[in-house]
Amino acid sequence: MKGIVNISRRDFLKTGAAISGGLILGLHLNLPESVNAAAQQTPPLVPNAFIRIGSDDTVTIIVNHSEMGQGVYTSLPMLVAEELEADWTKIRVESAPVDPVYNHTAFGMQMTGGSTSVWSEYDRLRKVGAAAREMLIAAAAETWKVNKKGCRAEKGVVIHTSGKKLRYGQVADKAAAMPVPAEIKLKDPGKYKIIGRPTRRLDSPEKVNGRAMFGIDASVAGMLTAVIAHPPVFGGKVRSLNADKARAVAGVKDVVHAPSGVAVLATGFWSARTGRDALEIVWDENPNAKLSTSGMREQYAALARTPGAVARKEGDPEAALAKAAKRLSVEYEVPYLAHATMEPLNCTVDLKPDSCEIWVGTQFQTVDRNAAAGIAGLKPEQVRIHTMYLGGGFGRRANPASDFVSEAVHVAKAARVPVKVIWTREDDMRGGYYRPMWYDRIEAALDEKGDPLAWKHTIVGQSIVAGTPFEKVLVKNGIDNTSVEGAADLPYAIPNVIVDLHSPAIGVPVLWWRSVGHSHTAFVVESLIDELAHEAKKDPYEYRRGLLAKHPRHLGVLRLAAEKAGWGKALPPGRALGIAVHESFGSYVAQVAEVSVSPMGEVRVHKVVCAVDCGMFVNPETIKAQMESAIAFGLSATLHSEITLEGGQVQQSNFHDYKVLRLNEMPEVEVHIVRNTEKPGGIGEPGVPPVAPAVCNAVFMLTGKRVRRLPVRPEDVKQT
């Protein structure tokens, strides 16, 4: 199979130098305590191997984070190459095998998520590059019998003051025997040649010419393709099965049971799908069959009027509300949302008595490997995962339940042949693990000057981490931090605040979705702050500035976005600007949306000006791309997307009824990046939260109508 090559860590460390004729670099670094039980057993000091230098001067960077369009196959090699003083044209990338050596520096497990890839590796990979550089210099100095202080490295070459030169490939073998430096000196950022410079992505050529291998491209000799009939209601089980018609379909080879449903195996996808659709299944009755989003909405609305678990309390909100000059009570709601990745879920498994090999686009390597080992009855080290390119993730491929990987291993175990399980788009849309549905109620009060005096915010929605291994870490005193992030840490200067939470147990599987809790709290907070500004008869931009005096980074992006968007200047007739600012994942983003609304209530976003402060950054091209994609992603949820249930069944099935932003709806996007020396923040998700409130605040400017539920419905904003 061509494309990304994975080898086991043991083989990598034993034979890598012999294969490449070069250097394998090992470093000893402390790993923090893990949130994963297996990773907690990892010794505190483990070798980390990230670089292979070949005799042909090729520098291969082993990347331990999944590439799903966010650019880590370029940004992370840039960190290494900068300190390595490598020739960028010689850089190559391989995905890392699954091993504690590649664990996330903060989470203690191998994974990709939370907009953490760059900041988590910012120090480690620079140290790896710097150590390798010094080992290469030491090897060259020994070859020349000179003091290494007279040597330097530049663009893949070691140079002596005498003018003598040795290419990295010429000294790679000798460098492999050099000790890793006890002390590693990193470059002055002012001397960076790669970090911080616009850099073309390394993975673009193979994605353009078709050589890139995604999970769905995997192929194994003797493999059958499987399509699974999942229960129409979450948690359903098979009561009876008649597979005769499925077995009669040309190409169908077998029908097997799995905990998640019934799998039809065939020589190709269409045969497997046709056979799956021909199955005659009677599913058991399930309490979840009574679920409906309309019923949940009523339940949530009632809960929102009662006290919940307190996430934050300052001052005396009740007393302040009672004596306020002006008081508002508002309610917001947002729906379940699917991840709707372009590549539907899939997983290929070759299970043998003493090994299990898996090809999959995953964000959760450690969790998935442990799950596969448990099902297969193997030790984790007997399971080998090839991390393929991901055709989108957004959190769906980072599932604590390892659902799509686990079921593929179950099917392979039952079928006793290599199996590729493919979910159809309809399976993917109806198969669970959504962004939760949320209902928020806020009572706010203003004093005589129009400044906010009190803020009482009740949030209702399912906990993402309840019932998962992450619950002990992320749920404290009944508060799931992912439910209240962006609300409990409200940055505005309000003296009396309470934020509380209800986490009802509902039978709909939920999961993190790009920007997680911030995806709903930013909409609520930034919409109401805007409303308070208008109640106070103040400019929304200036109002925010006055309340953010103690938050300079919020102010910085807010000011930059407003200036670049021409806030306060005349616009074409029928257009208005809306503004929002939000901090998430260690980064600060402000957006100004230029919007029009037709008489029938059709919202059109013409332009979004975005300012982002993510601290020290690696590749500005990646930041711009992530902001653009996040804005498109956020606009889909703002204008179109919604998952609903009736009789326990998801009503949407494909992009015709679960709508996402179309190409002709994409606005012009202008991205401005703040340069500073703050520690790096995340970039994959922070562009999503401000989109909805910025757009909806602009809608109010045009129509005088507040949008308090998403997606925006024409009937809510049409002009009468």
Rosetta blueprint (number, residue, H / E / L):
1 M L
2 K L
3 G L
4 I L
5 V L
6 N L
7 I L
8 S L
9 R H
10 R H
11 D H
12 F H
13 L H
14 K H
15 T H
16 G H
17 A H
18 A H
19 I H
20 S H
21 G L
22 G L
23 L E
24 I E
25 L E
26 G E
27 L E
28 H E
29 L E
30 N E
31 L L
32 P L
33 E L
34 S L
35 V L
36 N L
37 A H
38 A H
39 A H
40 Q H
41 Q L
42 T L
43 P L
44 P L
45 L E
46 V E
47 P E
48 N E
49 A E
50 F E
51 I E
52 R E
53 I E
54 G L
55 S L
56 D L
57 D L
58 T L
59 V E
60 T E
61 I E
62 I E
63 V E
64 N L
65 H L
66 S L
67 E L
68 M L
69 G L
70 Q L
71 G L
72 V H
73 Y H
74 T H
75 S H
76 L H
77 P H
78 M H
79 L H
80 V H
81 A H
82 E H
83 E H
84 L H
85 E L
86 A L
87 D L
88 W H
89 T H
90 K H
91 I E
92 R E
93 V E
94 E E
95 S E
96 A L
97 P L
98 V L
99 D L
100 P H
101 V H
102 Y H
103 N L
104 H L
105 T L
106 A L
107 F L
108 G L
109 M L
110 Q L
111 M L
112 T L
113 G L
114 G L
115 S L
116 T L
117 S H
118 V H
119 W H
120 S H
121 E H
122 Y H
123 D H
124 R H
125 L H
126 R H
127 K H
128 V H
129 G H
130 A H
131 A H
132 A H
133 R H
134 E H
135 M H
136 L H
137 I H
138 A H
139 A H
140 A H
141 A H
142 E H
143 T H
144 W H
145 K L
146 V L
147 N L
148 K H
149 K H
150 G H
151 C E
152 R E
153 A E
154 E E
155 K L
156 G L
157 V E
158 V E
159 I E
160 H E
161 T L
162 S L
163 G L
164 K L
165 K E
166 L E
167 R E
168 Y H
169 G H
170 Q H
171 V H
172 A H
173 D H
174 K H
175 A H
176 A H
177 A L
178 M L
179 P L
180 V L
181 P L
182 A L
183 E L
184 I L
185 K L
186 L L
187 K L
188 D L
189 P H
190 G H
191 K H
192 Y L
193 K L
194 I L
195 I L
196 G L
197 R L
198 P L
199 T L
200 R L
201 R L
202 L L
203 D L
204 S H
205 P H
206 E H
207 K H
208 V H
209 N H
210 G L
211 R L
212 A L
213 M L
214 F E
215 G H
216 I H
217 D H
218 A L
219 S L
220 V L
221 A L
222 G L
223 M L
224 L E
225 T E
226 A E
227 V E
228 I E
229 A E
230 H L
231 P L
232 P L
233 V L
234 F L
235 G L
236 G L
237 K L
238 V E
239 R E
240 S E
241 L E
242 N E
243 A L
244 D H
245 K H
246 A H
247 R H
248 A L
249 V L
250 A L
251 G L
252 V E
253 K E
254 D E
255 V E
256 V E
257 H E
258 A E
259 P L
260 S L
261 G E
262 V E
263 A E
264 V E
265 L E
266 A E
267 T L
268 G L
269 F H
270 W H
271 S H
272 A H
273 R H
274 T H
275 G H
276 R H
277 D H
278 A H
279 L L
280 E E
281 I E
282 V E
283 W E
284 D L
285 E L
286 N L
287 P H
288 N H
289 A H
290 K H
291 L L
292 S L
293 T H
294 S H
295 G H
296 M H
297 R H
298 E H
299 Q H
300 Y H
301 A H
302 A H
303 L H
304 A L
305 R L
306 T L
307 P L
308 G L
309 A E
310 V E
311 A E
312 R E
313 K E
314 E E
315 G L
316 D L
317 P H
318 E H
319 A H
320 A H
321 L H
322 A H
323 K L
324 A L
325 A L
326 K E
327 R E
328 L E
329 S E
330 V E
331 E E
332 Y E
333 E E
334 V E
335 P L
336 Y E
337 L E
338 A L
339 H L
340 A L
341 T L
342 M L
343 E L
344 P L
345 L L
346 N E
347 C E
348 T E
349 V E
350 D E
351 L E
352 K E
353 P L
354 D L
355 S E
356 C E
357 E E
358 I E
359 W E
360 V E
361 G L
362 T L
363 Q L
364 F L
365 Q H
366 T H
367 V H
368 D H
369 R H
370 N H
371 A H
372 A H
373 A H
374 G H
375 I H
376 A H
377 G L
378 L L
379 K L
380 P H
381 E H
382 Q H
383 V E
384 R E
385 I E
386 H E
387 T E
388 M L
389 Y E
390 L L
391 G L
392 G L
393 G L
394 F L
395 G L
396 R L
397 R L
398 A L
399 N L
400 P L
401 A L
402 S L
403 D H
404 F H
405 V H
406 S H
407 E H
408 A H
409 V H
410 H H
411 V H
412 A H
413 K H
414 A H
415 A H
416 R L
417 V L
418 P L
419 V E
420 K E
421 V E
422 I E
423 W L
424 T L
425 R H
426 E H
427 D H
428 D H
429 M H
430 R H
431 G L
432 G L
433 Y L
434 Y E
435 R E
436 P L
437 M L
438 W E
439 Y E
440 D E
441 R E
442 I E
443 E E
444 A E
445 A E
446 L E
447 D L
448 E L
449 K L
450 G L
451 D L
452 P E
453 L E
454 A E
455 W E
456 K E
457 H E
458 T E
459 I E
460 V E
461 G E
462 Q L
463 S L
464 I L
465 V L
466 A L
467 G L
468 T L
469 P L
470 F L
471 E H
472 K H
473 V H
474 L H
475 V E
476 K E
477 N L
478 G L
479 I E
480 D E
481 N H
482 T H
483 S H
484 V H
485 E L
486 G L
487 A L
488 A L
489 D L
490 L L
491 P L
492 Y L
493 A L
494 I L
495 P L
496 N E
497 V E
498 I E
499 V E
500 D E
501 L E
502 H E
503 S L
504 P L
505 A L
506 I L
507 G L
508 V L
509 P L
510 V E
511 L L
512 W L
513 W L
514 R L
515 S L
516 V L
517 G L
518 H H
519 S H
520 H H
521 T H
522 A H
523 F H
524 V H
525 V H
526 E H
527 S H
528 L H
529 I H
530 D H
531 E H
532 L H
533 A H
534 H H
535 E H
536 A L
537 K L
538 K L
539 D L
540 P H
541 Y H
542 E H
543 Y H
544 R H
545 R H
546 G H
547 L H
548 L L
549 A L
550 K L
551 H L
552 P H
553 R H
554 H H
555 L H
556 G H
557 V H
558 L H
559 R H
560 L H
561 A H
562 A H
563 E H
564 K H
565 A H
566 G L
567 W L
568 G L
569 K L
570 A L
571 L L
572 P L
573 P L
574 G L
575 R E
576 A E
577 L E
578 G E
579 I E
580 A E
581 V E
582 H E
583 E E
584 S E
585 F L
586 G L
587 S E
588 Y E
589 V E
590 A E
591 Q E
592 V E
593 A E
594 E E
595 V E
596 S E
597 V E
598 S L
599 P L
600 M L
601 G L
602 E L
603 V E
604 R E
605 V E
606 H E
607 K E
608 V E
609 V E
610 C E
611 A E
612 V E
613 D E
614 C L
615 G L
616 M L
617 F L
618 V L
619 N L
620 P H
621 E H
622 T H
623 I H
624 K H
625 A H
626 Q H
627 M H
628 E H
629 S H
630 A H
631 I H
632 A H
633 F H
634 G H
635 L H
636 S H
637 A H
638 T H
639 L H
640 H L
641 S L
642 E L
643 I E
644 T L
645 L E
646 E E
647 G L
648 G L
649 Q E
650 V E
651 Q L
652 Q L
653 S L
654 N L
655 F L
656 H L
657 D L
658 Y L
659 K L
660 V L
661 L L
662 R L
663 L H
664 N H
665 E H
666 M L
667 P L
668 E E
669 V E
670 E E
671 V E
672 H E
673 I E
674 V L
675 R L
676 N L
677 T L
678 E L
679 K L
680 P L
681 G L
682 G L
683 I L
684 G L
685 E L
686 P L
687 G L
688 V L
689 P L
690 P L
691 V H
692 A H
693 P H
694 A H
695 V H
696 C H
697 N H
698 A H
699 V H
700 F H
701 M H
702 L H
703 T H
704 G L
705 K L
706 R L
707 V L
708 R L
709 R E
710 L L
711 P L
712 V L
713 R L
714 P H
715 E H
716 D H
717 V H
718 K L
719 Q L
720 T L
